[in-house]
Amino acid sequence: MFGMRGRTAHLAWYRTDEAPAEVAFLHGSSDSSQCWEPLIRAMPGIRALAIDARGHGESDLPAEPLSYSVLRDDAALVLSSQPGEGGVVVVGHSLGAMSAAYLAASRPDLVRAVVLEDPPTGGPLVEPDEPVPTWLADLLALDLPTRIAQGRSDNPAWPDDELEPWAVSKAQVDLDVFTLPFQDPTPLTDQLAAIKCPVLLIHGDPDRGSLISPDYAQRCAQAAAGEFRAVHIPGAGHSVHRDNRSQYLAELTAFLDQHR
């Protein structure tokens, strides 16, 4: 699916083709850009760019504190290096969603609209000096076929094509991301108050692991400075695009048809 690959400084990125991208994808913690391939494959004709966050996929991890501002600047560096004008729609999941919010708030020249899939509300996804999470350590103890089988067992609703890139990405994480200091972020609502472009917030059920509750989604709507829509997808957890791809795709493609 990704026909081109490249690097900008310490960051690896992938594009579907040589034409300027319409949509940029930022993945979640412990995933990689390749994890977006199944979704992009389900949207024929989309011109997409996906970026490996620092310390993930094939991107390097500079030895400096982490923050959403740093991740925002990484995404801006890659987007600024790409052909095309007028900005792109940025789609982010989890860690990538908060990075996308920071980017949209500060670089309207690069972002024409933004999709936030279950972003954290303000706290970091890694804590200073936190050891490698147990769930990740357990997965890394398995070989790839067993890791895929574990993913299938734990997530029976996921499409089969999600499992291999998810499993591969876990072994690509630089585990130092869990020990570098993570500088305090600002709340998601503060970022929304600074975003002028259209925003689509997609979230699932808190009892299934979603970070966004209906009450917090309402707070986001009240804080948003520009056009804003929140979509709750019942039965989905934190990884909405995997838990219910068909409904996620319906919402995403309708938004892209308006704004790309």
Helices and strands as residue ranges (DSSP letters): E 4-8, E 11-15, E 23-26, G 33-36, H 37-41, E 48-51, H 68-81, E 88-93, H 95-106, E 111-117, H 134-140, H 144-154, G 160-162, H 163-172, G 175-178, H 188-192, E 199-203, G 206-208, H 214-223, E 228-232, H 240-243, H 245-259
